[in-house]
Structures are given as C-alpha cells and as structure tokens.
Amino acid sequence: MKKYNILKTIQMILFILFALGCGYMIFSRYELYHAIANDPAVKAVCAMLWACLGLCFVFILVDFGFIGAYKKDYRELDFAVHSDPLSGLANRHSCDRLIEKYLDKPLPRNVGCVMVELSNIMQINEEFGHAEGNAIIQDFSNILKMASVSLCFVGRNGGNKFLALFEDCSRADIDIFLDRMDKKVCSYNSAAQGKCIQYRYGVAFEEGPEIKTITDLVALSNNRIHRG
C-alpha cells in the first residue's frame, strides 16, 4: 500500500508538470496559440486532450480518496482483530502471536514476564454491577498502558488477567513497570469512591536452566500470582 501511494503521488506530480508544460508552450508561443485558435480541427483535438487530462486528474484524486478510505478500514479491521474491545489492550490472539516468536526456541535470558490479576473484579461486579466492573477493567487497562510505555508489551490475557512481556530487558525494567503500576493504582484509589483497584502479580525472569521455554516462563509468572 505504501508503494502504491508513492506511485500515485509520482503520477500526480508528473501529470501536473506535464499539464503546466503544455500550457506554457501554448500560451508563450503566439504562433502556436494562433494556429490552435484558428484551426477548428486542431482546436477540437486540443479540447479532447485537455478533457482527457482533466479526467486523469479526477481519477487520480479519486484513487487518493480510495486509498485514504482503505487505510481507515484497514486500521479499524486491524484494531478489531488484534485488540480487546473492552480494555483497548492487545487481545489474547495478539498475546499468543508474540509468544509464538519464542516457541520451539531456547528462551533468551533477557525475556521477562509479569502476569497481573485484577483480584477484586468479582467483588465489584457483585456489589456495583457488571457495568462498574467493566469500567474498572478499562481504568486498570489504561494504567497498564501508561506503566508499560517504552518498556514492554501489555495485553489482556483473558478475563481478569493481563500479560506484560518484556523483550531485551533487565530486572530494572520490570521494577520500573511495577513501580509505575503501583503508583498509578495508588493515585487512582485515593480518588475512588468505594470502587478501588486491587491487583496481584507474579514475575518470572532469569529463572535458570529449569525454565527452558517461553510457555514455562509465562506459566511460572501465572503460578506466582497465587503464591505471593
């Protein structure tokens, strides 16, 4: 699509240059202008050529309109396929796609995982209704988005669990993410009216030779939620 857009832009530029060149030649040379003006056949041919140029210009503009509409539709489709509609985070499919990068490969030492669980969502649903529960999920997802900036991938792994996957990271990067998350949740809860966010998490990073695959790493971070 990008190459097609560039091609259409070049076509537009060449069209404009050609039209300006033709116009300059006609109006700057009196004998040529006079010959066209006084010969009905030449005048008709020129009129048809200018009409063709005009139609080409219109079609190029229409093509740009189609390209813009296609890009918009593609972005919306891509969001629908890869994003969770409630949280706005990457969905389970996107989480699985990222994990698949490391399947059947030795686990790199610089890959870490944090599994986060929104632990009081059932209580919120029971006390305030599912609409408030969905609002809490959305608010917590926004917190995770902000906490993950320039650090890691974050997606909703299903239900009340969220996956943060760190690539080419250090333990310091994970600690920064956890600290950001904690501060933002504390700030949110200080302004909340009875509907506080409660969460717990498990971390897995540089676990030694017993953790050999990415699925082992994710499973370990998930198990540590309930241990701690």
N, C-alpha and C positions, 0 to 999 in steps of 0.2 A: 504493500500500500504506500509506503514512504517513497519507493522508487517511482511508482505511478504518479504520485503527487508532484515529484520533481520533474518528471517528463511533461506533465501538463503545464507546469509553470514555465518550463523552457519553451514549450509550444506557444504559450501566451505571449512571452517576450518576443519570440521570432515573428509572430503574427503582427504585433504592434509595430515592430521595427520595419517589417515589410510594408505595412499599410502607410506608415509615415514616409517611407522612402518613395513609394509610388505617388503619394500626394505631393511630395516636394518636387519630384520630377515633372509632374503635370503642371503645377502652378508656378514653378520657377522658370519654365521654358515656354515663352509666349507662342512660338510656332507650334509646339505640341498641343498646347491648350487650344489654340485657334483651330488646328486640324480636327481635334476631337469635337469642338463646339460646332463646326460647320459641316461635319460629315455625319449624317444620321446613322449610317451603319456602324461607324467607329463609336459613336455616342452610345448606341444600343449595346455594343459589346462591352464597353466600359461600365455601363449601368449594370449589366449582368454580372460582371466580375466584382464590382463593389457590393452587389447584393450577395454574391457567394461569400465574400469576405465578411460581410455583416452576419450572415448565418453561421459561419465558422466561429466568429467571436461569441455569438449567442450560445452555440453548442459547448464551447469551452467553459463559459460561465456556468452552464447547466451541469457540466461534468464536475466542476468545483463544488456546486451545491450537493450533488450526489455523494461526492467524497466526504463532505462535511457530515451529511446525514448518516453515511455508512460508519464513519468513525464514532459518531454518537451512539448508534445502535450497537456497535462492537463493544464500546466501553460498558454500556448497560448490560449486555449479554455476559461479558467477562465478569462484571461485578456479581451478576446473578449466579454464575457458575461457581465462582471461587470465594464468595463472601457469604457469611451467615446473615440472613435477613434481619434478625433481631439485634444482634450485638454490633453488626457492621465490621466485625473482625473476619479474618480468613476462616473458612468453614472447615469441617472435618476432611473434606476432599483435599483442600489445599494443605492441611497438616500432613496428610498421608503422602501427597506428592513430594513434599520437602523431605520427609523421612525416607522415601524411596531412593533418594540420591545416594544414601549410605547403605542400602540393602545389599547383601552379599559382598560387602567390602569390610576390611578391617576398620574398626572405629577409630577415627583420628583423636588424638589426645586433646585437641583444642575445641572439641564439641561438648557443649553442656546442655542440660535440660532442667527446666523448672516446671513442675506441674502445679497448678494453682486451683484450689477448690473453693467456690463460694459456699461457705459452710452453713449459712443460716437462711438459704433461699426457701427451703420448705417452711420454715417458721414464718417468713414474710408472706408467703402465699396463703398460709392458714389464717394469719391474723389480719392481713390487709387485702388479700385477694391477688389473683394472678396478674392483674394489670400492674399492681405495685411491684410484684416480683419481677416482671419483665422490665420495669423501669430501673430496678436495682441492677439487673444484669446489664442493661445498657450503660448505666453510670459506671459500673465496675469495668466494663469493657473500655470505656473512654479513658479510665485511669490506667489500664494496662497499655493502651495505645501510647499515652504520654510517657509512661515509665519505660517503654521499650525503644523510644526514639534513638536511632544510631547504635543500638545495642543488639537487638535480637528480633527474630520473627515471633509474632504472637498470634495465636488462633484459638477459636473456640473448639475444643476437642469433643464437645457434646455435653448436653445438659448443663450442669453447673461447674464443669471443669474446663480449664484453659491451659494451653500448652505454650511455653516460651522456649524456643530452641535457639541456642547460641552457637554460631559458627565462627571459627578463628577467634576464640575468646580466651580470656583469663578468668580466674576466680574473682578478680576485682570487678570485671564487667558484670558478673552475676550479682555481686554485692551491691553495685550501683543500682541495678534494676530493682532489687529487693528493697533497698533504701528509698528509692523514688516511690515505689508502690506503697510502702508503709506510710510515708509522709503524706501522700495524696489521700490515702484512705483515712488517716487521722484527721486531715483537714476537712474531708467530706463528712465524717461522722460528727465533728464538732458543730456543724451547721445542720445536721439532720434532726428531724423531729420523730424520734422513735423508730425510724427505719434505717438503722445503721448497717454498714457493710461489715461482715465477719468473714474472714477467709483463713485458710491454712495452705501450706505449700510443702513440697518436697523437692530437694535439689540433688542432682546427680552430675558429678564432674570429676574426671580423672580418678576413676574408681579402681584402677589396677587391672590386671590381666583377666580377672574373673568376669568382667563386663566386656564382652567381645563385640557386640553388635549394637546398632542404634536402637533396636527394639528392647534389648536388655537395659539400655540407659533410660529409655522412656518408662519402662516398667518399674525400674528401681525408683525413679523420682515419684511415680504414682504411689508405690508402696510406702514411701517415706512420708507421705501426707498423713497417714493414719498412725505411723509410729510416733510422730512428734506432736 
